[in-house]
Structures are given as C-alpha cells and as structure tokens.
Amino acid sequence: MTEHCFIAEGCGRADVMLSAATGLTRSAVKKLSDEGHVFVNGKPAKAGLDVKQGDHVRIEIPDPVPTRAVPEDIPIEIVYEDDDIAVVNKAQGMTVHAGAGNYEGTLVNALLYRLKNLSGVGGELRPGIVHRIDKDTSGLLVVAKNDFAHLSLSEQIAEKKARREYLALLEGVLKEDGGHISTDIGRDPKDRLKMAVLPFGKGKSAVTDWEAVERFRENTLARFRLYTGRTHQIRVHAKYMGHPVVGDKLYGYKKQRFELEGQLLHACELTLTHPRTGETMRFTAPLPDYFEHILEILRREKES
C-alpha cells in the first residue's frame, strides 16, 4: 500500500487534483474512493467532493494484485498421486486458492511447490483446482495435474457422477433418520457475505442428501452427500434444516459452547472415476483430532 498526500493549493474537485498529483485516471481515482481509499481532512471522501484551499488530501493505492500464484513450502497431506490426479486432505484454516486480499498460504501455493504439473484450465491463480471446500472445512478434494484430467473431473462433478460426502456435527437432535433437500441457493439479499436458500428460480439448484449417524444430548453427527457444489451448500442447508453446523461463525449460533477455529465439517469421502484408466476410485479421510475430541466429550456426557 502506497500513499500520496498533499495540501490543496486552490479549490476544485478531489478527483481532478488527485489525478494530476498521481497520474491516475479520474475513473481510477473514483474506483479507489468508492473502495474507501480517498480522504479529505482525515475523513473518507467521494471523488467528486469539492476541495478547498488548505484541505489535506490523501489517497491510498493498494499494492498490485498478483496475476499468478507462486510456490510456497507449506506442509500438506497428499493421500494419493499419479500422473493425472492428486487427492489432498486439506487442513482446517487453509484457503484453497487465492482471492481478494489473500494471495499467500493457500493450497494452490503449496501444490505448486509439491507437484511438478497442474492443469491450467482454472487460470493462473487456480491451477489444478476442480472443486473447492471452505477455508474452515477440512477434508478431501481432488486436484487435476493436466487439462485432460481437469475436464474429465469437472464433467463428473457437473453430471453428479463424482460422489462427495461430509460429516458434520449439528446443533440439536435430529428427529428423522435421513432426508433429501432440494432448493435454490444464492446470495443472501440481506447480507451479501452470506448465501441463503432462495425461492425457486431466484438462485442456483442445490441438492443434498443427509442421514443421522449418531445422536447426543443436544447434538447430532450427520453425514451429507452433495449432488451439486454451491458455495457453503451444506452449511446453508444445515441452517435451513434448523440445525446449523457446530462452530459455524457465519451461519451457526452466535453463542457457541466450544472454542473452535471453525465449523465441525469434514469432507470424509470422495469417489470418482479415474480420467485415464476409467477405474472407480474411493478415498476416505478420518476426522481430525479436534473433531474427534468434541465427539468424545459428547459421548461421555451421553453415557453419564
């Protein structure tokens, strides 16, 4: 982040002065002001604000956004690898690929360091990435090492031929043993940081099956199977059921019983057809230790 500061020597529009002082176009200055990077006398200001002589004017110019991910020596668990694919057991807290303001420490950065080749279909910031799981969700995802594998895996996911299953600890005790959820999911009109179940035709189709695996006094361990891959799909559907995921700071209860780093949601099983051999491959990943620890607490409470 760089800054340009000056005291206005006359009167005029802020964007005109800033454009002359920095060499930026007025449209670029407007964009920065809309993002909160322009200040007059220490207060955020619009680009078209009339500046008076003696006013203190400041503009912040963010550092350039990387156009490609770079390799980083970050430990990751690769559970399977061949010339076409790799299957990774992602740790909770790791972002899959670069996004706004987050260009380091991602799974992609680690993959670029560990693997010789990754597909280019997803672009230079998302090489190899066929599907994602949330930063604070742990578990399995498949990575494509070439474009042939990437296109095959993407097709399997789109046609619902790849099987993805998750384990989640939910708030409350589920009455039914299982169920099927089919809704539309899209941006929450009341909070753009969230996704939400929307009326049919207002979002994208999201289909999930679930079953109760183990019940506790005030919680349920449930297994979810995804047929679509919408952003935050399981978390949104769990909330829609009235049983949000334990530890979910975005969709769950405001008051959480346990001190957790994120939601107790784990991609435990992945079944796919190998792009080159046609072999059906099934991968499983055990629950992380912190997840098992909470289950042990709940089991002891249930037995007491």
Backbone torsions as a table, in degrees:
resi	resn	phi	psi	omega
1	MET	NA	125.5	175.0
2	THR	-115.4	156.8	-178.4
3	GLU	-128.7	146.3	171.1
4	HIS	-122.6	124.6	-178.9
5	CYS	-127.6	143.5	175.5
6	PHE	-161.2	164.5	176.5
7	ILE	-104.9	125.9	-176.8
8	ALA	-61.0	129.2	180.0
9	GLU	-92.3	-6.1	178.2
10	GLY	-158.0	-166.9	179.6
11	CYS	-103.6	153.0	178.1
12	GLY	159.2	-179.9	-178.9
13	ARG	-73.4	145.1	-179.1
14	ALA	-62.9	-40.8	-176.4
15	ASP	-67.0	-33.9	178.9
16	VAL	-66.5	-44.9	179.6
17	MET	-64.8	-43.7	-177.6
18	LEU	-68.7	-36.2	177.4
19	SER	-63.1	-42.4	179.3
20	ALA	-67.7	-35.9	-175.7
21	ALA	-77.8	-30.1	-172.7
22	THR	-110.5	-19.6	-174.6
23	GLY	86.1	-1.9	176.8
24	LEU	-75.2	152.4	174.2
25	THR	-71.7	159.6	178.7
26	ARG	-64.5	-32.9	177.9
27	SER	-66.8	-36.0	177.4
28	ALA	-67.4	-39.8	177.0
29	VAL	-63.0	-42.2	178.9
30	LYS	-61.0	-43.0	179.7
31	LYS	-60.9	-43.4	179.8
32	LEU	-66.5	-36.9	178.6
33	SER	-67.9	-38.0	177.7
34	ASP	-63.2	-28.0	179.7
35	GLU	-90.5	3.2	175.5
36	GLY	86.6	26.4	-176.6
37	HIS	-106.9	5.7	178.5
38	VAL	-114.5	134.1	-176.7
39	PHE	-134.5	139.8	172.8
40	VAL	-125.2	121.0	-176.1
41	ASN	55.5	37.4	174.4
42	GLY	83.9	-2.0	-179.0
43	LYS	-113.2	143.0	177.8
44	PRO	-55.5	137.5	-174.8
45	ALA	-135.0	149.6	174.3
46	LYS	-78.5	153.2	-176.5
47	ALA	-60.6	-32.3	-176.4
48	GLY	-87.5	7.1	-178.7
49	LEU	-62.4	138.2	175.4
50	ASP	-79.2	119.6	-178.9
51	VAL	-96.6	139.9	179.8
52	LYS	-103.6	157.5	178.1
53	GLN	-57.3	132.1	179.9
54	GLY	94.1	-10.3	177.4
55	ASP	-67.3	144.3	175.2
56	HIS	-89.7	121.6	-176.8
57	VAL	-116.8	135.0	-179.5
58	ARG	-141.1	139.9	174.5
59	ILE	-130.7	136.3	176.3
60	GLU	-100.1	133.3	178.4
61	ILE	-117.4	107.0	-178.6
62	PRO	-59.7	154.2	176.5
63	ASP	-62.6	150.6	179.3
64	PRO	-57.2	142.1	177.5
65	VAL	-78.8	131.3	178.5
66	PRO	-59.1	143.0	178.4
67	THR	-95.3	-10.4	177.4
68	ARG	-149.8	152.7	177.9
69	ALA	-78.5	151.0	-179.9
70	VAL	-116.6	149.8	179.8
71	PRO	-65.5	141.2	175.0
72	GLU	-138.5	139.3	-179.6
73	ASP	-80.6	83.4	-179.1
74	ILE	-118.6	128.0	179.9
75	PRO	-62.9	131.7	172.7
76	ILE	-139.9	158.0	179.8
77	GLU	-101.2	108.7	175.4
78	ILE	-97.2	114.1	-174.9
79	VAL	-89.6	-17.8	177.7
80	TYR	-158.6	145.4	177.0
81	GLU	-155.8	137.8	168.9
82	ASP	-141.7	-161.5	-175.8
83	ASP	-72.4	-16.7	-174.4
84	ASP	-111.3	-35.7	-174.4
85	ILE	-137.2	162.6	168.7
86	ALA	-139.2	143.7	176.6
87	VAL	-116.1	127.3	-174.0
88	VAL	-117.0	140.3	171.3
89	ASN	-99.5	95.6	-173.8
90	LYS	-75.4	137.4	177.7
91	ALA	-79.7	151.4	173.5
92	GLN	-61.3	140.3	177.0
93	GLY	97.4	-7.8	179.7
94	MET	-101.6	126.0	175.0
95	THR	-75.9	143.0	-176.3
96	VAL	-70.5	-48.6	-179.3
97	HIS	-144.2	169.0	-176.4
98	ALA	-61.7	147.9	176.0
99	GLY	-150.0	-167.2	-177.1
100	ALA	-57.9	117.7	176.5
101	GLY	74.1	6.9	-177.5
102	ASN	-137.3	94.3	-174.9
103	TYR	-120.3	5.6	179.9
104	GLU	-132.0	157.2	175.0
105	GLY	74.4	15.1	-178.5
106	THR	-89.1	168.2	175.8
107	LEU	-60.4	-38.6	178.7
108	VAL	-59.9	-43.8	177.6
109	ASN	-57.6	-41.2	179.4
110	ALA	-68.9	-40.4	-179.8
111	LEU	-64.4	-39.2	179.4
112	LEU	-62.3	-30.1	178.3
113	TYR	-79.3	-37.0	-172.4
114	ARG	-87.1	-33.0	-172.8
115	LEU	-109.7	147.4	-178.9
116	LYS	-74.4	-38.7	-175.4
117	ASN	-132.4	146.9	172.3
118	LEU	-142.0	148.1	-179.5
119	SER	-64.5	155.2	-179.5
120	GLY	-106.2	2.4	-176.0
121	VAL	-59.6	-37.6	-176.0
122	GLY	-78.9	-3.3	-179.0
123	GLY	96.9	172.5	-172.0
124	GLU	-76.3	-15.9	175.5
125	LEU	-94.1	-11.6	-178.0
126	ARG	-134.1	44.3	-178.7
127	PRO	-62.2	133.4	176.1
128	GLY	82.6	-12.1	-172.1
129	ILE	-83.8	113.6	-179.5
130	VAL	-94.1	-40.1	177.7
131	HIS	-148.1	163.8	-174.8
132	ARG	-121.7	161.4	162.8
133	ILE	-129.7	152.6	-174.4
134	ASP	-60.9	156.2	179.8
135	LYS	-52.3	-47.2	-175.4
136	ASP	-95.0	16.5	169.7
137	THR	-105.0	139.1	179.3
138	SER	-103.2	167.3	169.8
139	GLY	122.0	-162.4	-165.4
140	LEU	-85.3	139.2	165.7
141	LEU	-149.8	150.5	-177.8
142	VAL	-98.0	143.3	-179.1
143	VAL	-119.3	137.6	179.2
144	ALA	-94.3	132.7	-179.3
145	LYS	-96.6	-6.0	175.0
146	ASN	-154.0	166.3	-175.4
147	ASP	-67.1	-32.3	177.8
148	PHE	-60.0	-47.8	179.7
149	ALA	-66.6	-39.8	-178.4
150	HIS	-59.7	-48.1	-178.1
151	LEU	-65.0	-38.4	178.0
152	SER	-64.9	-46.3	-179.0
153	LEU	-66.5	-40.3	178.2
154	SER	-61.2	-40.1	178.6
155	GLU	-65.2	-41.1	178.6
156	GLN	-60.5	-41.5	179.9
157	ILE	-69.2	-43.6	-179.1
158	ALA	-63.0	-37.1	-178.1
159	GLU	-91.7	9.1	175.7
160	LYS	63.2	29.7	178.4
161	LYS	-90.8	-23.7	175.0
162	ALA	-85.4	138.8	-176.3
163	ARG	-107.5	122.9	179.2
164	ARG	-124.2	123.0	-177.5
165	GLU	-125.9	145.8	-176.1
166	TYR	-130.0	152.3	168.5
167	LEU	-110.9	135.9	-179.6
168	ALA	-139.1	141.1	171.7
169	LEU	-94.0	122.3	-174.5
170	LEU	-105.8	153.5	171.7
171	GLU	-74.1	137.0	176.9
172	GLY	84.3	170.2	-178.0
173	VAL	-106.9	117.9	179.6
174	LEU	-69.8	134.5	179.2
175	LYS	-81.6	-41.8	-178.9
176	GLU	-84.2	160.7	179.3
177	ASP	-86.7	-17.4	-179.9
178	GLY	-174.8	172.4	-179.5
179	GLY	-173.9	176.0	-177.6
180	HIS	-129.6	130.3	-179.8
181	ILE	-120.1	126.5	177.0
182	SER	-134.5	109.4	-178.1
183	THR	-138.6	178.8	164.4
184	ASP	-98.7	143.1	175.7
185	ILE	-126.6	137.9	176.9
186	GLY	-158.1	-173.7	179.3
187	ARG	-62.2	136.6	176.7
188	ASP	-67.9	118.8	-177.4
189	PRO	-63.7	-18.3	-179.6
190	LYS	-95.0	-16.8	-178.7
191	ASP	-152.7	104.3	-173.3
192	ARG	-69.2	-10.4	177.1
193	LEU	-81.3	-12.8	-176.6
194	LYS	-110.9	160.1	167.0
195	MET	-103.3	162.4	-177.7
196	ALA	-154.4	158.3	171.0
197	VAL	-73.2	126.7	-177.2
198	LEU	-117.9	163.1	174.5
199	PRO	-58.6	147.3	-179.7
200	PHE	-56.1	134.7	-177.6
201	GLY	93.5	-10.3	-179.1
202	LYS	-100.6	-8.9	179.6
203	GLY	-142.8	-156.1	178.1
204	LYS	-108.0	145.5	-177.9
205	SER	-60.1	134.0	178.7
206	ALA	-134.6	120.6	-174.3
207	VAL	-125.1	127.6	-177.1
208	THR	-139.6	135.9	167.2
209	ASP	-103.4	149.4	177.8
210	TRP	-142.6	156.7	173.6
211	GLU	-147.5	144.2	176.8
212	ALA	-76.8	128.6	-178.9
213	VAL	-101.0	-43.1	-177.5
214	GLU	-154.4	133.3	-179.9
215	ARG	-106.8	143.0	177.3
216	PHE	-122.3	-171.7	-178.3
217	ARG	-61.0	-44.8	-175.4
218	GLU	-131.8	14.0	-177.2
219	ASN	-145.1	165.5	176.3
220	THR	-137.3	131.8	169.8
221	LEU	-87.5	122.6	-175.1
222	ALA	-127.0	151.2	175.5
223	ARG	-107.6	133.4	179.5
224	PHE	-118.3	140.1	173.0
225	ARG	-117.7	125.4	-179.9
226	LEU	-90.5	133.6	171.3
227	TYR	-106.8	-18.2	174.8
228	THR	-130.3	171.3	-176.5
229	GLY	-128.5	58.2	179.5
230	ARG	-77.7	153.6	178.7
231	THR	-57.4	127.1	177.6
232	HIS	60.2	27.5	-170.0
233	GLN	-55.2	-52.5	-177.5
234	ILE	-64.3	-41.7	-178.4
235	ARG	-63.5	-40.6	178.9
236	VAL	-69.6	-42.3	179.5
237	HIS	-68.5	-34.4	176.5
238	ALA	-63.7	-42.3	176.6
239	LYS	-64.5	-39.8	178.7
240	TYR	-60.5	-34.3	176.6
241	MET	-71.7	-15.2	-175.1
242	GLY	88.0	13.9	-178.2
243	HIS	-136.5	73.9	-177.0
244	PRO	-63.4	162.1	-178.9
245	VAL	-72.1	135.7	177.4
246	VAL	-61.8	134.3	178.7
247	GLY	85.8	-0.8	-178.5
248	ASP	-79.4	106.9	-175.2
249	LYS	-76.1	-18.0	-177.4
250	LEU	-94.8	-41.9	-175.4
251	TYR	-113.3	-10.4	-174.4
252	GLY	-91.5	-168.0	-179.2
253	TYR	-66.4	143.6	177.3
254	LYS	-66.4	-38.3	179.0
255	LYS	-98.6	111.2	-178.8
256	GLN	-102.2	140.7	-179.8
257	ARG	-72.8	-41.6	-173.9
258	PHE	-103.7	146.8	174.4
259	GLU	-82.6	104.2	-175.1
260	LEU	-126.1	155.1	178.4
261	GLU	-84.1	-13.3	-179.3
262	GLY	-179.0	-172.2	-176.6
263	GLN	-70.5	148.2	176.4
264	LEU	-85.8	77.6	-177.9
265	LEU	-137.6	124.1	-171.6
266	HIS	-135.6	125.8	175.4
267	ALA	-76.4	97.1	-167.9
268	CYS	-92.2	-21.3	-175.4
269	GLU	-145.8	139.6	179.8
270	LEU	-139.8	123.0	178.5
271	THR	-122.7	130.5	-177.9
272	LEU	-149.7	167.5	174.5
273	THR	-99.7	126.5	-178.6
274	HIS	-61.9	129.9	-174.1
275	PRO	-57.8	-32.8	-174.2
276	ARG	-99.5	-41.8	-174.6
277	THR	-90.5	-20.2	-176.0
278	GLY	78.1	4.3	-179.1
279	GLU	-73.4	138.7	172.7
280	THR	-78.5	126.1	-176.6
281	MET	-122.8	134.7	-179.4
282	ARG	-124.8	129.4	-179.2
283	PHE	-123.1	143.5	177.2
284	THR	-130.7	153.1	177.8
285	ALA	-136.7	126.1	-179.7
286	PRO	-66.6	158.4	177.4
287	LEU	-62.2	142.5	175.7
288	PRO	-62.3	157.9	-176.4
289	ASP	-57.8	-41.0	-177.6
290	TYR	-65.4	-32.1	178.0
291	PHE	-70.9	-47.0	178.8
292	GLU	-61.6	-36.3	-179.6
293	HIS	-61.4	-43.0	178.6
294	ILE	-65.0	-41.1	178.5
295	LEU	-62.6	-38.8	178.2
296	GLU	-62.9	-39.4	177.0
297	ILE	-62.0	-45.4	-178.2
298	LEU	-66.9	-36.1	178.0
299	ARG	-67.0	-40.5	178.4
300	ARG	-64.6	-39.5	178.9
301	GLU	-64.5	-39.8	-179.1
302	LYS	-65.1	-35.2	-176.5
303	GLU	-82.7	-19.8	-176.3
304	SER	-78.3	NA	NA
